[in-house]
Structures are given as C-alpha cells and as structure tokens.
Amino acid sequence: MKDEVQSPEERSAGLKGMGCSRKRVEDVRFTQGKGNYVDDIKLDGMLTGDFVRSPYAHARIKSIDTEAALAVPGVLAVLTAKDLEPLGLHWMPTLAGDKQMVLADGKVLFQGQEVAYVVATDRYAAADGVAAVEVDYEDLPVVTDPFKAMDPDAPVLREDLAGQTEGAHGPRRHHNHIFTWEQGDRAATEAVLAEADVVAEEMVYYHRTHPMPLETCGCVASMDKVTGKLTLWGTFQAPHAVRTVASLISGIAEHNIRVISPDIGGGFGNKVGVYPGYVCSIVASIVTGKPVKWVESRMDNLMSTAFARDYWMQGKIAATKEGKITGLWCHTTADHGGFDACADPTKFPAGFMNICTGSYDIPVAYLAVDGVYTNKAPGGVAYRCSFRVTEAAYFIERMIEVLAIKLNMDAAELRRINFIRKDQFPYQSALGWEYDSGDYHTAWEKALNAVGYDALRREQAARLEAFKRGETRKLIGIGLTHFTEIVGAGPVKNCDILGLGMFDSCEIRIHPTGSAIARLGTISQGQGHATTFAQIIASEIGIPADDITLEEGDTDTAPYGLGTYGSRSTPVAGAATAMAARKIRAKAQMIAAYLLEVHDDDVEFDVDRFVVKGAPERFKTMKEIAFASYNQAIPGVEPGLEAVSYYDPPNMTYPFGAYICVMEIDVDTGEHEVRSFYALDDCGTRINPMIIEGQVHGGATEGYAIAMGQEIAYDDMGNHKTATLMDFFVPTAWETPHYTTDFTVTPSPHHPIGAKGVGESPNVGSVPCFSNAVHDAFRPFGLVQSHMPHDHWRIWKIAEDLGLHG
C-alpha cells in the first residue's frame, strides 16, 4: 500500500492540519456568487417589513396616524408601540441589563429610532407605506455631549427611569447617569501620583465609530401556526443566545424556536445584539400567518444599529525620573446613547476596559467608568475587539507616548524598561487580570530590528532639519505600539450575557468510511471556520482536513454555544473542538488495541494511525478504526465514533503584538502617506498562517479607517452627519497601506492546543499605531493632544495651530 511507505512527515502534510496554509474551502462558492445570505431567502407568501424612523433626536410623539398608510396598495399592517404593549413587547431587555423601546413609546431618544413598523407585500409597497405614516412630533432639548448630559439642568432623557436611584450595575447619581464601575486601588494610586517624580496627564478620546459590515442586519421570521414552531433566519453572531432571548421576549417555548444564521457578510460585533427589526418581524409573522422579511438599508445600519467606542478617557501616569512607571489612573466617561445596549458580559459594564495597564508592569492602578445617556443611537459593541479592549489599548499606548514626551525619552526605550518580563508570567495585573503567557521583550526587539528603528529615527531627525531649512514640507512620524489583548470570553465563573455562561461547544461524528462532520456553537462571518476548525480536528485525530465538513449556525443541529465575537472562536470553540477530538481519539485507541490484540497502553497515536509500541509495522489507520467502530462488536465499547465537548475555559487568553508605522505628513495639505506598516502578532499556536495574515490585513485596514477618518458624527441637534458612504470613510484598495506581517509564538499554557486568537488583534494594535505616527510627526513642535480621527482637515488644523503653514 502507498500509505505504508509514506513517512510520518508526508502523512502529516497530507492531513493539512495545524500549521498548514490551507486555502479557504469557503471561498469557492463565495467567489462564484453561491453564498446564501438573509436577503437571498425566499419563502412562499413572504411579506416585507420596514420602519418609520424619527427625524428628531429627542421629541415627544403626540400622535401616529396610520390610516393613509393602511390605504396604500399592498400594505397589510402598521405596528406601533400601542399594538405591542398588550403583548408586553413594546420594550425589550438589552444585553447590558437595561431595557429599550422596540417601537417608540411616547417619545424618541435618537435620530433614526424606530417609530412604526409597516408590513407589506413587497419592499416597494412597504416604502410607500412608511412615507404615508403621519407622526406629529414635539421636539425637545437635545444633548449629544456626555459631559453636558450630566449637568444639573440637563434634560431628562429616560423618563421611564425617573426617580430610580439604582441601576443594573449600582447607584445612579444623576437622571442621565447609568452606572459607575470601579476597579483597582484608588487610594494607593492617588498616593503614588502625589509622590511621583513625574506625572503625565492627557484626555484621550476614542471617537464614536461603527462596524459597518458589508451585509446590513436583517431577518426572516416564519411562524407555522399548525406546528406552533417559529423559524428565524438572521444575521446573528450568536444564534443560540438569540433563540433564548426570543423565547424570553415572546413567551414561545424555546424548543419551538429554530434560529438559523446562514452566510453572514461580516459582523465585527454589529450583529451580536437583538434589534427591533427582529422582534417586529416575529410579531408580524404571528399576526399575518406569513413569513416576514426585514433587511435594513445602509443608512439605517449606520444611524440606528449598535455603534462602537465613544469613550472619553482622562488619564494620569506616574513614573520615576528614569522612566519606571509607578502608577496609572483613568476616569472614563462612556457615551452609551439613548439606551444602555452594550454587548458586554454582565459583570463588566464597561467590558474589559480594565486591561488598560496593557503590556506594562504597573504596580498600582485605578479605573473608574461612568456610563451616560445621550441623544444618540445606543449600542457599544466590541467592534473587532473583545469588549472595549481597543479603547483600553489606545488609552495606554497614548499615555506611554505622553509620558515619553514629559520625560524627554525615546518611546521605544520607555516601553522596553516597563514591559512585563517573561519570567513574571502568569502575571497578575493591578486591575485584576491574570495574563497567561508572553515574551514582550523578544517581540519588541524583533520588531525594532525588522524596521531598522535607529536608522528611521536618524532619517526623521534629518527630515526635521530639512523642514526647518525650508527644503521640504513633509514631516516623518514613527508610530509605535505594543499591545496586549484579552480574548476568549470566557470562563463561566466570571463571564455571562443575560445569565448565559460563555462556554462553547463542538460535536464531531466520524462516518464509517472515515470522513467526518463537526458542528459548533459558533458562527463564521468570514473568519474561515470551515477551514481552520477542520485543521484542528485533522491534527488531533488523523483524518484529512479535506474529509471534514463543518456546520454552524442552526440551533436545531448545532450544540448550544455563545457564538462568534470578541475573538472567542479559537480560544473557546477551538478548545472545545480539540477536546471533542481527543475524546474520539481515546475511544479510537481502545478500538485499535482490540483490533491489534494488544492492551490499550501498548498502542500510541502516530499522525493518522495507532501503532503498536516497538512494532510500528503493526498499525490501524483512523479510517480502518472508524469502519470497525460501526461493524464489529468490541467488548466494553459502544458502536460508532462520535463525541461532544462543552468547553469552559479556566482563563482568558492574552495575545499580544508589536506594530510600527512610518508615515509622511504634508503640513500644507494635511495629506498623509503610510510609507510602511509592520505588524508582529503573537497569537500562540498558529493554526493557519495564511488565514492569520488575512486577518491581520483586514483588521489593520479597519484600524486605519478608524484612526484616519472614520467616525459617527452628530451636530448639536442630534442630526447624524455621517449616515452614508459619501461621509463615512471606508478605505478602498487605493488608500489601504501595504502591510508587512511577522510573528512570535508564545503558546497559552491552559489552552488545549496553545492557541490565543488573532481576529481582533490587528484592530486593537493598529489604531494607536496610526494615531501615534501622526502625533510623533508633530512632537518636535510641542503637540501633545489631538483627537482621532486624523483626517486631512484635522491634520491641516494641527499644523495651522502650531504655526507651520507658509
């Protein structure tokens, strides 16, 4: 047999397991237009739903007249809050312990808020019906500034909470206040600040932005009145959680609800929460007895679905004259919009913001976060980061730069002398986290050497002198970032959403002929799960990845899981996959020993087979074992070869990275050019290097957009100024920089395969890197503070304020 003469290395290569740059198996159908998205779903008699949305950011609803809309040909129903109230569905719980209106109940709190839901025979009739609904508004004072929202005379936004001094996360100290969340030792931190040689201060603002996935949010609800079963297709990043929430809201028994996430055109956190469109579509299907589809427009998506960021972070960092950091203090004002609908674990109302000590050995720290209501859309999703980690990383990396200026020290050296050392891991941070593993110094030195850091600084100095002589109008900025992320939410002991523990799952079934199917509680939105999870199984049980099919997103077939967001797929579901595979391998070992007529302990696993110890010529391949499991009666062993694993991680995982950007800036035009961008990531064990590289390219491009132009902006009246792609910056191939990727490998000691996750890391690390490059270019002229995004106008304004024009 050919199989018998292959070397272990050849057999291993044939598996296309972990470490192999296997091509994505999903791409064949996607590139041929064979994807199956929500808007592709067509059912007999299907109706269309669309929303009447508020043009005001804050207004009383005096009346809603639906008579003209109901007269429009094709319009079957118009739902308002009064229609939903008898069902108890006019308000719904948020993931953050708050509640929000499904349809406007008495008033609106942000522009674009859902006021009425029109159900029609097609989208054109629905649009005509929306235009025909007459709403009489009484406009109210608007507040879009979270600091002004806390003024004593600020308008009361949430009248439903009037008089309530306690919220889901503790005391409320103002009618527009949501919570105060504190971590660390305040007294000790303030004592260190008072006695420090040097204290650097900065207000660091991470502006409001939006994930803006290529596919907007949508769903199809179909209630079968005969069986009493509700089927809900949708753009859900956590289909099982949506099923549970749908059951709690609707009162339909959970076993009678089937939630299906088909192909999803990007999520990035935007599709974690439950939106009014889902609830209204379910109600409309129950009322009409027909399937109802809702798919939002791009403007609707940008105006009303969950935003990201909007954190004002006041920081103080203390150090010795030699640059050793002694303490960190941070007070954050978090703008949550009209409702607290952030997608954060229950015990972490500000997400994992307490990772803000970053990669540094900071002995004492204090963090406080105040959540505030404003007249903006609600949300606060983990846009390609794990629960506010991007804000935390941006904060500490800006504070390091500010401290370097205060000390007149090179920022690379300041980082180096404050890194957590390799021998300190597992490391207990001052704000409560236990970092699993890391080798920051090695990664940093590799990054600096790769870009020729010393030579870059000399070139920058020479360019500055040429600028002063009038020989050039372009400055060079060198952006540095070393970030540590926290992903893999998470341990049930401290992570849940709406009471659901954040474990994950995998079920593997081996067929008699040796191929396999794996079903997981996650759902891919472009991460390549069908490719990479098959590689984990291939390495663990010796079946070629090409013979393994992966299924996700159907709650009737997949085991219960908490979905895909916050870079938790590989750290949690990947671990579940490895553990399920190991259960199969353990059973396969017993079968192999029986077939080879030896004791279980006398056989060992060898790539794709079990061999007799000391006699490698005697073996049984996994395909032979699979067939035997279905056709031989083996004493003490059940027929078949399958297993399921629910994995509750003992800890988070902590990937990290070192990023360096070189940027040229024209002071007269504000235009910039990213000359080079180097990204070194350490995500532990690398499953598929090619997919990792693609994740880095994609995440860094999103980070570039955020840092250099992308924002959700409002005027003083609460009007949304960036609700179209004419105004919301999305980089094309023309603007996207070229990236050089690199890596080190520091496996997680508690993860079954040592993997840490990488999908979110490039967004976390790239934003401060681009921003620091802008700040660094102007550092010689005294600039310390300039808020993102750094578009051409804002960069030009920096130069003007510094007197650099002309």
C-alpha positions, 0 to 999 in steps of 0.5 A: 500500500502507498500509505505504508511507505509514506513517512510520518512527515508526508502523512502529516502534510497530507492531513493539512492540519495545524500549521498548514496554509490551507486555502479557504474551502469557503471561498469557492462558492463565495467567489462564484456568487453561491453564498446564501445570505438573509436577503437571498431567502425566499419563502412562499407568501413572504411579506416585507417589513420596514420602519418609520424612523424619527427625524428628531433626536429627542421629541415627544410623539403626540400622535401616529396616524396610520390610516393613509398608510393602511390605504396604500396598495399592498400594505397589510399592517402598521405596528406601533408601540400601542399594538405591542404593549398588550403583548408586553413587547413594546420594550425589550431587555438589552444585553447590558441589563437595561431595557429599550423601546422596540417601537417608540413609546411616547417619545424618541431618544435618537435620530433614526429610532424606530417609530412604526413598523409597516408590513407589506407585500413587497419592499416597494409597497412597504416604502410607500407605506412608511412615507404615508405614516403621519407622526406629529412630533414635539421636539425637545432639548437635545444633548449629544455631549456626555459631559453636558448630559450630566449637568444639573439642568440637563434634560431628562432623557429616560423618563421611564427611569425617573426617580430610580436611584439604582441601576443594573450595575449600582447607584445612579447619581444623576437622571442621565447617569447609568452606572459607575464601575470601579476597579483597582486601588484608588487610594494607593494610586492617588498616593503614588501620583502625589509622590511621583517624580513625574506625572503625565496627564492627557484626555484621550478620546476614542471617537464614536465609530461603527462596524459597518459590515458589508451585509446590513442586519436583517431577518426572516421570521416564519411562524407555522401556526399548525406546528406552533414552531417559529423559524428565524433566519438572521444575521446573528453572531450568536444564534443560540443566545438569540433563540433564548432571548426570543423565547424570553421576549415572546413567551414561545417555548424555546424548543419551538424556536429554530434560529438559523444564521446562514452566510453572514457578510461580516459582523465585527460585533454589529450583529451580536445584539437583538434589534427591533427589526427582529422582534417586529418581524416575529410579531408580524409573522404571528399576526399575518400567518406569513413569513416576514422579511426585514433587511435594513438599508445602509443608512439605517445600519449606520444611524440606528444599529449598535455603534462602537467606542465613544469613550472619553478617557482622562488619564494620569501616569506616574513614573520615576525620573528614569522612566519606571512607571509607578502608577496609572489612573483613568476616569472614563466617561462612556457615551452609551446613547439613548439606551444602555445596549452594550454587548458586554458580559454582565459583570463588566459594564464597561467590558474589559476596559480594565486591561488598560495597564496593557503590556506594562508592569504597573504596580498600582492602578485605578479605573473608574467608568461612568456610563451616560445617556445621550441623544444618540443611537445606543449600542457599544459593541466590541467592534473587532475587539473583545469588549472595549479592549481597543479603547483600553489599548489606545488609552495606554499606548497614548499615555506611554507616548505622553509620558515619553514626551514629559520625560524627554525619552525615546518611546521605544526605550520607555516601553522596553524598561516597563514591559512585563518580563517573561519570567513574571508570567502568569502575571497578575495585573493591578486591575485584576487580570491574570495574563497567561503567557508572553515574551514582550521583550523578544517581540519588541526587539524583533520588531525594532530590528525588522524596521531598522528603528535607529536608522528611521529615527536618524532619517526623521531627525534629518527630515526635521532639519530639512523642514526647518531649512525650508527644503521640504514640507513633509514631516516623518512620524514613527508610530509605535505600539505594543499591545496586549489583548484579552480574548476568549470570553470566557470562563463561566465563573466570571463571564455571562450575557443575560445569565448565559455562561460563555462556554462553547461547544463542538460535536464531531461524528466520524462516518464509517468510511472515515470522513467526518462532520463537526458542528459548533456553537459558533458562527463564521462571518468570514473568519474561515471556520470551515477551514481552520476548525477542520485543521484542528480536528485533522491534527488531533485525530488523523483524518484529512482536513479535506474529509471534514465538513463543518456546520454552524449556525442552526440551533436545531443541529448545532450544540448550544454555544455563545457564538462568534465575537470578541475573538472567542472562536479559537480560544473557546470553540477551538478548545472545545473542538480539540477536546471533542477530538481527543475524546474520539481519539481515546475511544479510537485507541481502545478500538485499535488495541482490540483490533491489534490484540494488544492492551490499550497502553501498548498502542500510541497515536502516530499522525493518522494511525495507532501503532503498536509500541516497538512494532510500528509495522503493526498499525490501524489507520483512523479510517480502518478504526472508524469502519470497525467502530460501526461493524464489529462488536468490541467488548466494553465499547459502544458502536460508532465514533462520535463525541461532544465537548462543552468547553469552559475555559479556566482563563482568558487568553492574552495575545499580544503584538508589536506594530510600527508605522512610518508615515509622511505628513504634508503640513500644507495639505494635511495629506498623509502617506503610510510609507510602511506598516509592520505588524508582529502578532503573537497569537500562540499556536498558529493554526493557519498562517495564511488565514492569520495574515488575512486577518491581520490585513483586514483588521489593520485596514479597519484600524486605519479607517478608524484612526484616519477618518472614520467616525459617527458624527452628530451636530448639536441637534442630534442630526447624524452627519455621517449616515452614508458612504459619501461621509463615512470613510471606508478605505478602498484598495487605493488608500489601504497601506501595504502591510508587512506581517511577522510573528512570535509564538508564545503558546497559552499554557491552559489552552488545549492546543496553545492557541490565543486568537488573532481576529481582533488583534490587528484592530486593537494594535493598529489604531494607536499605531496610526494615531501615534505616527501622526502625533510623533510627526508633530512632537518636535513642535510641542503637540501633545493632544489631538483627537482621532480621527486624523483626517486631512482637515484635522491634520491641516488644523494641527499644523495651522495651530502650531504655526507651520503653514507658509 
